[in-house]
Amino acid sequence: MPTIFTRIINREIPAEIVYENEDIIVIKDINPVAKIHFLVIPKKEIATLNDISQENKYLIGEVFFSIAEIAKELKIDKDGYRVIANCNTYGGQEVFHIHFHLLAGELLGPMKN
Ligand code: 5GP
């Protein structure tokens, strides 16, 4: 069964797409917790951070390269931003297709909660 993010990638369900290339897609989070809240998602279905392997580890570099580019494009690079990846139960992961939350546009406060 494809993940909800794969269904977005396949245009089966709608999302606000910010950026896309061969390896990743960046969408607006449906339930934003900051003025800017994007999800940076490798297109390959990797369930959790624990499943990053020798074979797919380059995708994480792609993720952070795209974040740096988006930050410059949106001019949030100087003020700053936060990147979060939740893993499994204690991390509060809800969607088991790895993704990185990019939060920006305001002072984000303490890291926990
Ligand atoms: P997690 O808790 O797994 O790190 O985060 C999953 C995120 O995906 C949540 O912030 C949630 O709001 C977002 N999300 C879940 N379903 C959808 C959807 O259908 N569309 C979009 N754009 N975001 C979603």
Backbone and ligand atoms as CSV (ligand in chain L), in Angstrom:
chain,resi,resn,atom,element,x,y,z
A,1,MET,N,N,0.855,-1.196,0.000
A,1,MET,CA,C,0.000,0.000,0.000
A,1,MET,C,C,0.895,1.251,0.000
A,2,PRO,N,N,0.734,2.108,-0.993
A,2,PRO,CA,C,1.593,3.303,-1.053
A,2,PRO,C,C,1.318,4.250,0.120
A,3,THR,N,N,2.334,4.957,0.526
A,3,THR,CA,C,2.155,5.932,1.612
A,3,THR,C,C,1.393,7.151,1.089
A,4,ILE,N,N,0.903,7.944,2.016
A,4,ILE,CA,C,0.188,9.159,1.627
A,4,ILE,C,C,1.104,10.081,0.810
A,5,PHE,N,N,2.395,10.077,1.129
A,5,PHE,CA,C,3.314,10.937,0.381
A,5,PHE,C,C,3.534,10.408,-1.035
A,6,THR,N,N,3.573,9.098,-1.188
A,6,THR,CA,C,3.678,8.535,-2.542
A,6,THR,C,C,2.437,8.886,-3.348
A,7,ARG,N,N,1.316,8.881,-2.702
A,7,ARG,CA,C,0.067,9.242,-3.407
A,7,ARG,C,C,0.084,10.715,-3.826
A,8,ILE,N,N,0.693,11.549,-3.018
A,8,ILE,CA,C,0.856,12.965,-3.408
A,8,ILE,C,C,1.834,13.058,-4.586
A,9,ILE,N,N,2.952,12.349,-4.477
A,9,ILE,CA,C,3.955,12.347,-5.564
A,9,ILE,C,C,3.314,11.889,-6.872
A,10,ASN,N,N,2.438,10.892,-6.783
A,10,ASN,CA,C,1.764,10.352,-7.978
A,10,ASN,C,C,0.541,11.152,-8.402
A,11,ARG,N,N,0.319,12.273,-7.696
A,11,ARG,CA,C,-0.812,13.179,-8.011
A,11,ARG,C,C,-2.166,12.505,-7.825
A,12,GLU,N,N,-2.204,11.505,-6.928
A,12,GLU,CA,C,-3.487,10.858,-6.630
A,12,GLU,C,C,-4.278,11.665,-5.609
A,13,ILE,N,N,-3.536,12.371,-4.751
A,13,ILE,CA,C,-4.203,13.318,-3.854
A,13,ILE,C,C,-3.472,14.659,-3.947
A,14,PRO,N,N,-4.212,15.748,-3.769
A,14,PRO,CA,C,-3.607,17.063,-3.980
A,14,PRO,C,C,-2.707,17.507,-2.828
A,15,ALA,N,N,-1.769,18.350,-3.165
A,15,ALA,CA,C,-0.922,19.002,-2.153
A,15,ALA,C,C,-0.348,20.253,-2.800
A,16,GLU,N,N,0.046,21.183,-1.967
A,16,GLU,CA,C,0.723,22.377,-2.490
A,16,GLU,C,C,2.198,22.055,-2.644
A,17,ILE,N,N,2.617,21.897,-3.875
A,17,ILE,CA,C,3.995,21.502,-4.153
A,17,ILE,C,C,4.861,22.747,-4.281
A,18,VAL,N,N,5.940,22.773,-3.509
A,18,VAL,CA,C,6.845,23.921,-3.472
A,18,VAL,C,C,8.008,23.706,-4.430
A,19,TYR,N,N,8.477,22.479,-4.513
A,19,TYR,CA,C,9.656,22.154,-5.331
A,19,TYR,C,C,9.631,20.645,-5.590
A,20,GLU,N,N,10.180,20.272,-6.732
A,20,GLU,CA,C,10.260,18.837,-7.052
A,20,GLU,C,C,11.422,18.596,-7.988
A,21,ASN,N,N,12.149,17.526,-7.756
A,21,ASN,CA,C,13.113,17.051,-8.755
A,21,ASN,C,C,13.020,15.525,-8.824
A,22,GLU,N,N,13.980,14.915,-9.455
A,22,GLU,CA,C,13.919,13.463,-9.681
A,22,GLU,C,C,13.849,12.675,-8.372
A,23,ASP,N,N,14.519,13.203,-7.338
A,23,ASP,CA,C,14.686,12.446,-6.097
A,23,ASP,C,C,13.779,12.871,-4.953
A,24,ILE,N,N,13.394,14.144,-4.939
A,24,ILE,CA,C,12.634,14.636,-3.782
A,24,ILE,C,C,11.452,15.506,-4.204
A,25,ILE,N,N,10.525,15.641,-3.260
A,25,ILE,CA,C,9.433,16.600,-3.444
A,25,ILE,C,C,9.327,17.404,-2.148
A,26,VAL,N,N,8.960,18.672,-2.300
A,26,VAL,CA,C,8.763,19.542,-1.136
A,26,VAL,C,C,7.334,20.061,-1.204
A,27,ILE,N,N,6.580,19.821,-0.122
A,27,ILE,CA,C,5.179,20.261,-0.096
A,27,ILE,C,C,4.922,21.088,1.161
A,28,LYS,N,N,3.822,21.843,1.138
A,28,LYS,CA,C,3.393,22.538,2.350
A,28,LYS,C,C,2.699,21.536,3.261
A,29,ASP,N,N,3.019,21.575,4.547
A,29,ASP,CA,C,2.343,20.699,5.506
A,29,ASP,C,C,0.870,21.103,5.607
A,30,ILE,N,N,0.011,20.107,5.648
A,30,ILE,CA,C,-1.430,20.360,5.673
A,30,ILE,C,C,-1.866,20.987,7.007
A,31,ASN,N,N,-1.039,20.797,8.028
A,31,ASN,CA,C,-1.366,21.294,9.370
A,31,ASN,C,C,-0.162,22.065,9.918
A,32,PRO,N,N,0.069,23.269,9.378
A,32,PRO,CA,C,1.332,23.962,9.693
A,32,PRO,C,C,1.431,24.375,11.157
A,33,VAL,N,N,2.626,24.259,11.701
A,33,VAL,CA,C,2.868,24.683,13.086
A,33,VAL,C,C,3.781,25.915,13.138
A,34,ALA,N,N,4.094,26.470,11.983
A,34,ALA,CA,C,4.869,27.718,11.904
A,34,ALA,C,C,4.426,28.431,10.632
A,35,LYS,N,N,4.808,29.716,10.523
A,35,LYS,CA,C,4.375,30.491,9.352
A,35,LYS,C,C,4.787,29.792,8.065
A,36,ILE,N,N,5.984,29.253,8.058
A,36,ILE,CA,C,6.427,28.409,6.945
A,36,ILE,C,C,6.621,27.000,7.496
A,37,HIS,N,N,5.937,26.040,6.919
A,37,HIS,CA,C,6.094,24.639,7.342
A,37,HIS,C,C,6.018,23.760,6.093
A,38,PHE,N,N,7.189,23.370,5.633
A,38,PHE,CA,C,7.283,22.510,4.464
A,38,PHE,C,C,7.711,21.115,4.901
A,39,LEU,N,N,7.392,20.134,4.068
A,39,LEU,CA,C,7.896,18.773,4.249
A,39,LEU,C,C,8.799,18.441,3.071
A,40,VAL,N,N,10.014,18.073,3.359
A,40,VAL,CA,C,10.969,17.696,2.319
A,40,VAL,C,C,11.028,16.168,2.321
A,41,ILE,N,N,10.616,15.567,1.210
A,41,ILE,CA,C,10.346,14.125,1.191
A,41,ILE,C,C,11.121,13.438,0.072
A,42,PRO,N,N,12.030,12.520,0.408
A,42,PRO,CA,C,12.621,11.709,-0.662
A,42,PRO,C,C,11.509,10.897,-1.346
A,43,LYS,N,N,11.542,10.830,-2.657
A,43,LYS,CA,C,10.460,10.117,-3.357
A,43,LYS,C,C,10.463,8.618,-3.058
A,44,LYS,N,N,11.644,8.087,-2.828
A,44,LYS,CA,C,11.740,6.661,-2.512
A,44,LYS,C,C,11.084,6.416,-1.156
A,45,GLU,N,N,10.288,5.370,-1.065
A,45,GLU,CA,C,9.623,5.062,0.197
A,45,GLU,C,C,10.611,4.423,1.164
A,46,ILE,N,N,11.118,5.235,2.068
A,46,ILE,CA,C,11.983,4.753,3.147
A,46,ILE,C,C,11.169,4.984,4.411
A,47,ALA,N,N,10.913,3.927,5.178
A,47,ALA,CA,C,9.910,4.042,6.256
A,47,ALA,C,C,10.344,4.975,7.377
A,48,THR,N,N,11.551,4.781,7.874
A,48,THR,CA,C,12.006,5.594,9.017
A,48,THR,C,C,13.481,5.945,8.835
A,49,LEU,N,N,13.972,6.809,9.702
A,49,LEU,CA,C,15.406,7.154,9.653
A,49,LEU,C,C,16.267,5.908,9.865
A,50,ASN,N,N,15.706,4.904,10.558
A,50,ASN,CA,C,16.458,3.660,10.792
A,50,ASN,C,C,16.710,2.883,9.502
A,51,ASP,N,N,15.970,3.218,8.476
A,51,ASP,CA,C,16.074,2.466,7.215
A,51,ASP,C,C,16.968,3.145,6.183
A,52,ILE,N,N,17.679,4.193,6.602
A,52,ILE,CA,C,18.647,4.809,5.690
A,52,ILE,C,C,19.815,3.828,5.547
A,53,SER,N,N,20.166,3.541,4.316
A,53,SER,CA,C,21.157,2.501,4.056
A,53,SER,C,C,22.287,3.058,3.195
A,54,GLN,N,N,23.291,2.243,3.025
A,54,GLN,CA,C,24.409,2.571,2.145
A,54,GLN,C,C,23.886,2.963,0.759
A,55,GLU,N,N,22.865,2.239,0.331
A,55,GLU,CA,C,22.297,2.405,-1.010
A,55,GLU,C,C,21.563,3.736,-1.199
A,56,ASN,N,N,20.869,4.173,-0.135
A,56,ASN,CA,C,20.022,5.368,-0.318
A,56,ASN,C,C,20.499,6.591,0.463
A,57,LYS,N,N,21.676,6.506,1.082
A,57,LYS,CA,C,22.101,7.601,1.967
A,57,LYS,C,C,22.335,8.908,1.208
A,58,TYR,N,N,22.596,8.837,-0.074
A,58,TYR,CA,C,22.810,10.062,-0.866
A,58,TYR,C,C,21.553,10.944,-0.861
A,59,LEU,N,N,20.393,10.334,-0.666
A,59,LEU,CA,C,19.137,11.097,-0.673
A,59,LEU,C,C,19.097,12.118,0.461
A,60,ILE,N,N,19.767,11.805,1.546
A,60,ILE,CA,C,19.770,12.740,2.686
A,60,ILE,C,C,20.569,13.992,2.318
A,61,GLY,N,N,21.625,13.812,1.559
A,61,GLY,CA,C,22.362,14.973,1.044
A,61,GLY,C,C,21.489,15.799,0.119
A,62,GLU,N,N,20.698,15.135,-0.705
A,62,GLU,CA,C,19.765,15.829,-1.613
A,62,GLU,C,C,18.760,16.648,-0.805
A,63,VAL,N,N,18.279,16.050,0.272
A,63,VAL,CA,C,17.311,16.747,1.130
A,63,VAL,C,C,17.917,18.046,1.657
A,64,PHE,N,N,19.125,17.966,2.208
A,64,PHE,CA,C,19.713,19.158,2.830
A,64,PHE,C,C,20.195,20.161,1.790
A,65,PHE,N,N,20.585,19.684,0.637
A,65,PHE,CA,C,20.937,20.613,-0.440
A,65,PHE,C,C,19.695,21.401,-0.865
A,66,SER,N,N,18.567,20.715,-0.988
A,66,SER,CA,C,17.344,21.413,-1.408
A,66,SER,C,C,16.895,22.390,-0.330
A,67,ILE,N,N,17.075,22.025,0.935
A,67,ILE,CA,C,16.707,22.952,2.021
A,67,ILE,C,C,17.551,24.223,1.924
A,68,ALA,N,N,18.838,24.071,1.694
A,68,ALA,CA,C,19.716,25.251,1.584
A,68,ALA,C,C,19.288,26.130,0.410
A,69,GLU,N,N,18.914,25.507,-0.689
A,69,GLU,CA,C,18.483,26.267,-1.873
A,69,GLU,C,C,17.152,26.986,-1.603
A,70,ILE,N,N,16.214,26.275,-1.001
A,70,ILE,CA,C,14.904,26.872,-0.693
A,70,ILE,C,C,15.079,28.030,0.285
A,71,ALA,N,N,15.940,27.833,1.268
A,71,ALA,CA,C,16.164,28.890,2.271
A,71,ALA,C,C,16.688,30.161,1.608
A,72,LYS,N,N,17.585,30.005,0.661
A,72,LYS,CA,C,18.121,31.186,-0.048
A,72,LYS,C,C,17.021,31.820,-0.898
A,73,GLU,N,N,16.288,30.982,-1.591
A,73,GLU,CA,C,15.211,31.451,-2.471
A,73,GLU,C,C,14.145,32.236,-1.690
A,74,LEU,N,N,13.774,31.719,-0.532
A,74,LEU,CA,C,12.739,32.375,0.284
A,74,LEU,C,C,13.308,33.463,1.195
A,75,LYS,N,N,14.635,33.611,1.149
A,75,LYS,CA,C,15.339,34.592,1.993
A,75,LYS,C,C,15.077,34.353,3.491
A,76,ILE,N,N,15.061,33.101,3.861
A,76,ILE,CA,C,14.941,32.759,5.285
A,76,ILE,C,C,16.290,32.269,5.821
A,77,ASP,N,N,17.285,32.280,4.941
A,77,ASP,CA,C,18.587,31.729,5.318
A,77,ASP,C,C,19.256,32.530,6.422
A,78,LYS,N,N,19.156,33.856,6.370
A,78,LYS,CA,C,19.862,34.688,7.353
A,78,LYS,C,C,19.150,34.666,8.705
A,79,ASP,N,N,17.818,34.800,8.694
A,79,ASP,CA,C,17.078,34.761,9.964
A,79,ASP,C,C,17.148,33.372,10.582
A,80,GLY,N,N,17.123,32.363,9.745
A,80,GLY,CA,C,17.255,30.989,10.227
A,80,GLY,C,C,15.959,30.201,10.168
A,81,TYR,N,N,16.103,28.942,10.476
A,81,TYR,CA,C,14.976,28.008,10.365
A,81,TYR,C,C,15.323,26.756,11.150
A,82,ARG,N,N,14.385,25.834,11.193
A,82,ARG,CA,C,14.604,24.577,11.925
A,82,ARG,C,C,14.211,23.403,11.036
A,83,VAL,N,N,14.993,22.340,11.095
A,83,VAL,CA,C,14.685,21.102,10.368
A,83,VAL,C,C,14.498,19.988,11.396
A,84,ILE,N,N,13.382,19.285,11.268
A,84,ILE,CA,C,13.063,18.214,12.232
A,84,ILE,C,C,12.718,16.937,11.473
A,85,ALA,N,N,13.229,15.827,11.959
A,85,ALA,CA,C,12.815,14.526,11.423
A,85,ALA,C,C,12.398,13.653,12.599
A,86,ASN,N,N,11.163,13.221,12.599
A,86,ASN,CA,C,10.643,12.390,13.685
A,86,ASN,C,C,10.828,10.911,13.344
A,87,CYS,N,N,11.231,10.145,14.347
A,87,CYS,CA,C,11.431,8.705,14.114
A,87,CYS,C,C,10.660,7.873,15.143
A,88,ASN,N,N,9.776,7.037,14.638
A,88,ASN,CA,C,9.036,6.055,15.460
A,88,ASN,C,C,8.263,6.710,16.616
A,89,THR,N,N,7.901,5.916,17.595
A,89,THR,CA,C,6.922,6.350,18.605
A,89,THR,C,C,7.406,7.534,19.442
A,90,TYR,N,N,8.583,7.432,20.013
A,90,TYR,CA,C,9.057,8.516,20.882
A,90,TYR,C,C,9.297,9.796,20.089
A,91,GLY,N,N,9.635,9.660,18.825
A,91,GLY,CA,C,9.836,10.831,17.972
A,91,GLY,C,C,8.524,11.432,17.481
A,92,GLY,N,N,7.430,10.681,17.665
A,92,GLY,CA,C,6.116,11.182,17.231
A,92,GLY,C,C,5.878,11.057,15.742
A,93,GLN,N,N,6.517,10.076,15.111
A,93,GLN,CA,C,6.346,9.910,13.656
A,93,GLN,C,C,4.941,9.392,13.341
A,94,GLU,N,N,4.284,10.061,12.401
A,94,GLU,CA,C,2.918,9.666,12.001
A,94,GLU,C,C,2.890,9.034,10.620
A,95,VAL,N,N,3.733,9.537,9.737
A,95,VAL,CA,C,3.742,9.026,8.356
A,95,VAL,C,C,5.057,8.269,8.152
A,96,PHE,N,N,4.927,6.976,7.805
A,96,PHE,CA,C,6.108,6.117,7.720
A,96,PHE,C,C,6.686,6.109,6.306
A,97,HIS,N,N,7.126,7.296,5.947
A,97,HIS,CA,C,7.813,7.576,4.673
A,97,HIS,C,C,8.682,8.772,5.037
A,98,ILE,N,N,9.978,8.588,5.125
A,98,ILE,CA,C,10.793,9.637,5.763
A,98,ILE,C,C,10.582,11.007,5.126
A,99,HIS,N,N,10.625,11.986,6.012
A,99,HIS,CA,C,10.399,13.369,5.604
A,99,HIS,C,C,11.032,14.277,6.632
A,100,PHE,N,N,11.344,15.483,6.199
A,100,PHE,CA,C,12.021,16.454,7.050
A,100,PHE,C,C,11.158,17.703,7.098
A,101,HIS,N,N,10.780,18.101,8.298
A,101,HIS,CA,C,9.969,19.312,8.477
A,101,HIS,C,C,10.905,20.514,8.398
A,102,LEU,N,N,10.569,21.467,7.564
A,102,LEU,CA,C,11.305,22.736,7.496
A,102,LEU,C,C,10.386,23.811,8.066
A,103,LEU,N,N,10.779,24.348,9.220
A,103,LEU,CA,C,9.975,25.364,9.910
A,103,LEU,C,C,10.712,26.688,9.853
A,104,ALA,N,N,9.966,27.765,9.560
A,104,ALA,CA,C,10.627,29.064,9.400
A,104,ALA,C,C,9.589,30.168,9.445
A,105,GLY,N,N,10.091,31.410,9.295
A,105,GLY,CA,C,9.203,32.567,9.154
A,105,GLY,C,C,8.877,33.252,10.450
A,106,GLU,N,N,9.347,32.710,11.562
A,106,GLU,CA,C,9.106,33.329,12.873
A,106,GLU,C,C,10.096,32.731,13.869
A,107,LEU,N,N,10.178,33.369,15.033
A,107,LEU,CA,C,11.015,32.830,16.096
A,107,LEU,C,C,10.383,31.537,16.594
A,108,LEU,N,N,11.127,30.454,16.606
A,108,LEU,CA,C,10.518,29.144,16.839
A,108,LEU,C,C,10.510,28.694,18.297
A,109,GLY,N,N,11.248,29.377,19.140
A,109,GLY,CA,C,11.198,29.039,20.569
A,109,GLY,C,C,11.963,27.774,20.898
A,110,PRO,N,N,11.712,27.230,22.104
A,110,PRO,CA,C,12.465,26.063,22.544
A,110,PRO,C,C,12.236,24.865,21.636
A,111,MET,N,N,13.190,23.989,21.577
A,111,MET,CA,C,13.116,22.889,20.599
A,111,MET,C,C,12.037,21.871,20.978
A,112,LYS,N,N,11.906,21.571,22.284
A,112,LYS,CA,C,10.946,20.536,22.685
A,112,LYS,C,C,9.576,21.174,22.905
A,113,ASN,N,N,8.581,20.721,22.172
A,113,ASN,CA,C,7.189,21.204,22.203
A,113,ASN,C,C,7.006,22.621,21.720
L,1,5GP,P1,P,5.386,13.195,11.236
L,1,5GP,O1,O,4.646,13.291,12.548
L,1,5GP,O2,O,5.235,11.837,10.622
L,1,5GP,O3,O,6.806,13.635,11.352
L,1,5GP,O4,O,4.725,14.267,10.315
L,1,5GP,C1,C,3.777,14.003,9.330
L,1,5GP,C2,C,3.315,15.334,8.806
L,1,5GP,O5,O,2.611,15.127,7.606
L,1,5GP,C3,C,2.388,16.095,9.748
L,1,5GP,O6,O,2.949,17.363,10.084
L,1,5GP,C4,C,1.080,16.221,8.966
L,1,5GP,O7,O,0.442,17.455,9.177
L,1,5GP,C5,C,1.549,16.036,7.524
L,1,5GP,N1,N,0.566,15.438,6.655
L,1,5GP,C6,C,-0.140,14.305,6.884
L,1,5GP,N2,N,-0.960,14.033,5.862
L,1,5GP,C7,C,-0.761,15.017,4.947
L,1,5GP,C8,C,-1.335,15.283,3.662
L,1,5GP,O8,O,-2.182,14.567,3.146
L,1,5GP,N3,N,-0.886,16.398,3.008
L,1,5GP,C9,C,0.064,17.217,3.546
L,1,5GP,N4,N,0.428,18.268,2.807
L,1,5GP,N5,N,0.628,16.987,4.754
L,1,5GP,C10,C,0.211,15.908,5.450
